[in-house]
Structure formats: C-alpha cells, structure tokens
Amino acid sequence: MASSKLTSLYKHYEEIMQELSSDVVARDIDRYTRLMKEQNELMPIINAYKAYMAAEKLEADSLNIINSESDEEILAMAREDLANAKKEKERLDNEIKILLIPKDPMDDKNIIVEIRQGAGGDEAALFAAEIYRMYMGYIDSMGWKAELMSVSENGLGGFKEVIFMVKGQGAYSKFKYESGVHRVQRVPVTESSGRIHTSTITVAVMPEVDEVDVEINPADVEMEVYRSSGAGGQHINKTSSAVRLIHKPTGIVVACQEERSQFQNRDKAMAMLRAKLYDIEQEKQHSKYASDKKSQIGTGDRSEKIRTYNFPQGRVTDHRIGLSLYNIDDIMKGNINELIETIIAEDRALKLSAMEKE
C-alpha cells in the first residue's frame, strides 16, 4: 500500500474539511462547490484508509495479547481477531489500490455514440441497426436516457449511420470500451445460396464535452439550415429546422434534424462537433504516447477489431481479452453487462500492474 501517498491525501482531505467549515468559503459558492466535489471524490479512499488503519491497530493489539496473555479463552478470541484483521487488511489493501488508479476525468460525462456501416453493404447497415437496438436495451437496463441526434437509413430497415446521445451517471465509464470495429458473421437475409458472410460496422463513443473543454471559434463554423425529412424523403417539418455545421479548419461536418426547433438542432449539432474535435485531439495523444496502450484497453483506436458476433455458433467474442460468450440472443437484447464489466476488470488489472512497476 502506498502509505506516503495516502498520508498526503488524508492531510489534504482534512484541509478541505477545515476550509468547508469556514464562513469565508461558505459565502463563495464556486469555491464551496469545487471543494465539495473534491471531498466527495476523496471520501471513498479516506474511508478505506481509516478502515485499514483500524484493522492494523486490531492486528497489533491482538499480537500483544497473544504474546502476553495465558488465559486460553482470551487467547482464542485474540487469535480470531488477528485472523480477521489480516483478512480485512488484505481486502482493504486491494480496494485502496483500485481507488488510487487515476480516474478518467470524462468517466461521469454523458456520451455521443456514432454507429456506421462498414464493409458488407446492406447487411452491414442491418447489423448497425441491430447494434443500435442492443445498446438501447443496455441503456434502458442502466436507467439512462437516450436521445436520437441523427440517422441515415438504407431503405431496408438498416442504418448507414446513426448518432445518439446517452445521458446518465457514469455513461462514458462503461460505454468507452465499445469504440472500434464490430464484426458480424452470419447468412444475410439477402443471401440465397446460404453462404456465411462477414460484415463490419464501426462504433465511436465520445464524451459530451463543455465549451471550456473545447473552444470553437464561431468564425470557423459555417451553418446551413434545411428541411427535416423522414424515411423515404417525407418531410416531417415544413420549416427549415434541420442544421448542418461545417468546421472549416478540419472539414468536419455534423448535422441534426431530430428536434422541431432549429435552435435545439443547432445546440445538439454543436455538442456533436465539440465531441468530435475532442476525440480527434485524444487520438493524437494516444498516437503520441503509443506505449501507454500496453497498460490499458480501449484507447480509442477506431480501426481496432474489438468484437465478433458469430450467429451460426451463437457466439460473441471480445478479441481484446479473449472472452467468448455463447448467449448471443441475450446479448443482442442488450444484456452486455458481463462483457463490459469483464473488460473493465481486465483494464483495471493492467493499470494496477503498470502502477506497481513504476
């Protein structure tokens, strides 16, 4: 256990508590809010540290009794306390190590998810729609809320592209591991000879970032408005409420037409643009520090093949951790928690290993 770091964190926590009790801080809302947020983030580590120190004291007291006492009944209780204290110390030591892993500052953010068909034409578009429905099932099970931002259909019920926002506590911390290439192997409905085809889609998961995280010069953005239209080109809004934004320095184009108001569509399109610009910067950082990829999973590499959905075998395989599950029907209904939690655990183990080598 990193006792010096914990001692430093505990001292800092006490300083925060002292500041929060100050009348000066109480009158400064911004400072008070910032300190409360920091206190809440530190509290789990501090509570675990206090529990560890209590277990350490129980261990020492039990050893003293064992070394100085002759009464068998008292010795039996002391030996039991010693065994319990050692178990508790081991459990808390592991818990503290996990709590000390640097937290991704974006983990609690809402997210923007972009699903695009890849190789495979209409079959890829149909699979994109299925993955979209899979995610909707998972989002519902987590108690989060999804908002459709943009969709381009292929006329057969598939999606060439679909973009949606997910609002919920910890959405990015779970969903960020979904970025990459998803591959499907099955006999397409359009295949008459019964041959198994392989098609792909790409998933991009981006945290919703604030204006302070990504500054956009208004002069760099060109806005176009047009009429919203539904599937088959049927107009669902007779006014020009749909918005397309073009970021001239990068050439990024985003569009939103799902809201009835032009202002709402513009706000959503700006959120998409900020997320994409942030994502580009993150990819640059990952490329710059490529060695860091060895100590983490889900680095944001869009070209990485992360998962295969093999329908004839009823199998879903996550290639990053070598995990295969044979419950594809359940998974396609949105029961992907086992996949995600296993990846999170593996990522945590890699980061712990990297920390211990430092």
Residue pairs with C-beta under 8 A, 6 or more apart in sequence:
1 52
1 93
1 96
1 97
2 100
5 100
6 45
6 49
6 96
9 42
9 45
9 46
9 49
10 46
10 49
12 42
13 39
13 42
13 43
13 46
16 35
16 38
16 39
16 42
17 39
19 25
19 35
20 26
20 32
20 35
20 36
20 39
25 31
25 32
25 35
26 32
41 103
44 99
45 96
45 99
45 100
48 92
48 95
48 96
48 99
49 96
51 88
51 92
52 89
52 92
52 93
52 96
55 85
55 88
55 89
55 92
56 85
56 89
58 81
58 82
58 84
58 85
58 88
59 82
59 85
59 86
59 89
61 81
62 78
62 79
62 81
62 82
62 85
63 82
65 74
65 75
65 78
66 75
66 78
66 79
66 82
69 75
69 78
97 352
97 355
98 348
98 352
100 355
101 348
101 351
101 352
101 355
104 172
104 173
104 176
106 172
106 176
106 207
106 209
107 170
107 172
107 173
108 169
108 170
108 172
108 173
109 171
109 172
109 207
109 208
109 209
110 165
110 166
110 167
110 168
110 171
110 172
110 207
110 208
111 165
111 166
111 171
111 172
111 175
111 176
111 205
111 206
111 207
111 208
112 149
112 163
112 164
112 165
112 166
112 205
112 206
112 207
112 208
112 271
112 272
112 275
113 135
113 163
113 164
113 165
113 166
113 175
113 178
113 203
113 204
113 205
113 206
114 161
114 162
114 163
114 203
114 204
114 205
114 206
115 128
115 131
115 132
115 135
115 159
115 161
115 162
115 163
115 201
115 202
115 203
116 128
116 160
116 161
116 201
116 202
116 204
117 124
117 125
117 127
117 128
117 154
117 158
117 159
117 160
117 161
117 201
118 124
118 181
118 199
118 200
118 201
118 202
119 198
119 199
119 200
120 127
120 184
120 188
120 197
120 198
120 199
120 200
121 199
122 154
122 156
122 158
122 188
122 190
123 184
123 188
123 189
123 190
123 197
123 199
124 158
124 184
124 199
124 200
124 201
125 153
125 154
125 156
125 158
125 159
125 160
126 154
126 156
126 157
126 158
126 188
126 189
127 158
127 182
127 184
127 199
127 201
127 309
128 158
128 159
128 160
128 161
128 162
128 201
129 157
129 158
129 159
129 162
130 332
131 182
131 201
131 203
132 159
132 162
132 164
133 332
133 334
134 331
134 332
134 333
134 334
134 336
135 146
135 178
135 334
136 146
136 334
137 333
137 334
137 335
138 334
138 335
138 336
138 337
139 145
139 146
139 166
139 168
139 334
140 334
141 334
141 335
141 337
142 168
142 171
142 174
143 168
144 166
144 167
144 168
144 171
145 166
145 167
145 168
146 164
146 165
146 166
146 167
147 164
147 165
147 167
147 258
147 268
148 162
148 163
148 164
148 258
149 163
149 164
149 165
149 256
149 258
149 268
149 272
150 161
150 162
150 163
150 254
150 255
150 256
150 257
150 258
150 272
151 159
151 161
151 162
151 163
151 258
152 159
152 160
152 161
152 162
153 159
153 160
153 231
154 160
155 231
155 232
163 272
165 208
165 268
165 271
166 175
172 205
172 207
173 344
174 340
174 344
175 205
176 205
176 207
176 298
176 300
177 297
177 298
177 306
177 340
177 343
177 344
177 347
178 203
178 205
178 306
178 340
179 203
179 204
179 205
179 298
179 300
179 301
179 302
179 306
180 202
180 203
180 298
180 301
180 302
180 303
180 304
180 305
180 306
180 307
181 200
181 201
181 202
181 203
181 302
181 303
181 304
181 305
181 306
182 200
182 201
182 202
182 203
182 306
182 307
182 308
182 309
183 198
183 199
183 200
183 305
183 307
183 308
183 309
184 198
184 199
184 200
184 201
184 308
184 309
184 311
185 196
185 197
185 198
185 308
185 309
185 310
185 311
185 312
186 196
186 197
186 309
186 310
186 311
186 312
187 194
187 195
187 196
187 197
187 311
187 312
188 197
188 199
191 197
196 312
200 305
202 302
204 279
204 302
206 275
206 276
206 278
206 279
207 275
207 278
208 271
208 274
208 275
209 274
209 275
209 278
210 274
211 274
213 274
213 278
214 274
214 277
214 278
214 281
216 247
216 270
216 273
216 274
216 277
220 247
220 248
220 249
221 245
221 246
221 247
221 248
221 273
222 245
222 246
222 248
223 243
223 244
223 245
223 246
223 266
224 243
224 244
224 245
224 246
225 240
225 241
225 242
225 243
225 244
225 262
226 240
226 242
226 244
226 257
227 235
227 237
227 238
227 239
227 240
227 241
227 242
228 235
228 236
228 237
228 241
228 242
228 257
228 258
228 260
229 235
229 236
229 242
229 257
230 236
237 257
237 260
239 262
240 262
241 257
241 259
241 260
241 261
241 262
241 265
242 255
242 256
242 257
242 262
242 265
243 255
243 256
243 257
243 262
243 265
243 266
243 269
244 253
244 254
244 255
244 269
245 253
245 254
245 255
245 266
245 269
245 270
245 273
246 252
246 253
247 253
247 254
247 273
247 277
250 277
250 280
252 273
252 276
252 277
254 269
254 272
254 273
254 276
255 269
256 265
256 266
256 268
256 269
256 272
257 265
258 265
258 268
259 265
259 268
279 300
282 300
283 300
283 301
283 302
286 292
286 293
286 299
286 300
286 301
292 299
293 299
293 301
294 350
294 354
295 350
295 351
295 353
295 354
296 347
296 350
296 351
297 320
297 321
297 343
297 346
297 347
297 350
298 320
298 343
298 347
304 320
305 319
306 318
306 319
306 320
307 316
307 317
307 318
307 319
307 339
308 315
308 316
308 317
308 319
309 315
309 316
309 328
309 331
309 332
310 316
310 317
310 328
311 328
313 326
314 326
314 327
314 328
314 329
315 324
315 325
315 326
315 328
316 324
316 325
316 327
316 328
316 331
316 339
317 323
317 324
317 325
318 324
318 339
318 342
318 343
320 343
320 346
321 342
321 343
321 346
323 339
323 342
323 343
325 331
325 338
325 339
327 335
331 339
